[in-house]
Amino acid sequence: MPRTQHIRSFRQYAESLENLLSSLGTTRTGGPARILPALDGEPSEKAKRFLSTETLKKRGAFFTGRTLARRAVRALLKDENRCTQVIDPACGLGDLLLQYARTMPVYPDLRRTLQLWGNRLLGCDMQADFVRVTKARLALLAMQRGAHPATVAREDLDSLLPGVSVSNGLDCPSPSQPLVVIMNPPYTLTTAPDNCSWAAGRVSSAAIFLDKWLTGSPEGSRIVAILPDVLRTGTRYSRWREYVAKHAAINSIRIVGRFDGGADVDVFILDLSVTSPEKPPK
Ligand SMILES: C[S@@+](CC[C@H](N)C(=O)[O-])C[C@H]1O[C@@H](n2cnc3c(N)ncnc32)[C@H](O)[C@@H]1O
């Protein structure tokens, strides 16, 4: 019976991916045909189908399509230290983490592959079902890339991928080692915190996310962020731009145009390396 027949909510979709994962460990038939949609646009289609547009808008939940994810990750592959950890602090359904994982080594042993990936890949999202989908998709990707199917239950995923968790990407403790941050944060409006030095009142959450990871990450960290164009061009964000330039070396700014994940917004990709802030003149 097709597994989609009984799916009536996004939670059930998340469960269906976990069931697919455990079933592939025992019945090895039809694997690729069932895995491939889950690795591509199916999860975001299901989110649009089962969660209302209003809910998705409120959560700032628009998911990066494959082409844009590829563009964002490509920048990292040239000179990144391949041992550093990679975090998406607002990981959604995992599209950016998956794109990065497509470049990581795979062992024939699924658990060994996930252990390796789990040591390096970190992700946060406030929505538990999104995090479940991210973890299941990472395991399905490992199989699709050559790891032998093995029975992996939901609890196994939690221990193999401990860094992908239901958490607030603005509250994560600051890392001690330089890392790679890849993000497409929510673009919803929020109130700037009292200690915000570049704005007061309502601002884009994306600007706040960038600020948090810029100032919270050690020098030498790399950040690649898909951001709404208003941060690049809006007069309201000129002080944010100055702030960013003070804390980072800008590697590149790539103008993308319309976001490919269904949101009616133009975006750009900002690629920067964290530096220590300029010392004030004596
Ligand atoms: C624009 S979507 C992008 C998701 C994913 N990074 C991608 O590129 O497809 C932003 C995600 O941020 C999540 N989110 C919103 N506020 C958050 C917060 N404070 N901490 C962590 N995630 C958050 C939403 O649930 C949503 O999944």
PDBQT file of the ligand as one rigid body, heavy atoms in Angstrom, charges set to zero:
ROOT
HETATM    1  C1  LIG A 301      13.440  30.147   6.034  1.00  0.00    +0.000 C 
HETATM    2  S1  LIG A 301      13.227  28.606   6.885  1.00  0.00    +0.000 S 
HETATM    3  C2  LIG A 301      14.719  27.847   6.334  1.00  0.00    +0.000 C 
HETATM    4  C3  LIG A 301      14.920  26.442   6.699  1.00  0.00    +0.000 C 
HETATM    5  C4  LIG A 301      16.210  25.797   6.168  1.00  0.00    +0.000 C 
HETATM    6  N1  LIG A 301      17.385  26.427   6.719  1.00  0.00    +0.000 N 
HETATM    7  C5  LIG A 301      16.269  25.867   4.668  1.00  0.00    +0.000 C 
HETATM    8  O1  LIG A 301      17.152  26.552   4.143  1.00  0.00    +0.000 OA
HETATM    9  O2  LIG A 301      15.439  25.239   4.001  1.00  0.00    +0.000 OA
HETATM   10  C6  LIG A 301      13.559  29.109   8.545  1.00  0.00    +0.000 C 
HETATM   11  C7  LIG A 301      13.366  28.023   9.619  1.00  0.00    +0.000 C 
HETATM   12  O3  LIG A 301      13.675  28.646  10.874  1.00  0.00    +0.000 OA
HETATM   13  C8  LIG A 301      12.894  28.037  11.873  1.00  0.00    +0.000 C 
HETATM   14  N2  LIG A 301      12.937  28.960  13.029  1.00  0.00    +0.000 N 
HETATM   15  C9  LIG A 301      12.234  30.077  13.265  1.00  0.00    +0.000 A 
HETATM   16  N3  LIG A 301      12.648  30.660  14.416  1.00  0.00    +0.000 NA
HETATM   17  C10 LIG A 301      13.654  29.878  14.899  1.00  0.00    +0.000 A 
HETATM   18  C11 LIG A 301      14.501  29.948  16.041  1.00  0.00    +0.000 A 
HETATM   19  N4  LIG A 301      14.410  30.942  16.930  1.00  0.00    +0.000 N 
HETATM   20  N5  LIG A 301      15.422  28.981  16.217  1.00  0.00    +0.000 NA
HETATM   21  C12 LIG A 301      15.539  27.957  15.341  1.00  0.00    +0.000 A 
HETATM   22  N6  LIG A 301      14.776  27.844  14.237  1.00  0.00    +0.000 NA
HETATM   23  C13 LIG A 301      13.845  28.793  14.019  1.00  0.00    +0.000 A 
HETATM   24  C14 LIG A 301      11.540  27.840  11.215  1.00  0.00    +0.000 C 
HETATM   25  O4  LIG A 301      10.809  26.810  11.866  1.00  0.00    +0.000 OA
HETATM   26  C15 LIG A 301      11.980  27.451   9.794  1.00  0.00    +0.000 C 
HETATM   27  O5  LIG A 301      12.054  26.061   9.691  1.00  0.00    +0.000 OA
ENDROOT
TORSDOF 0
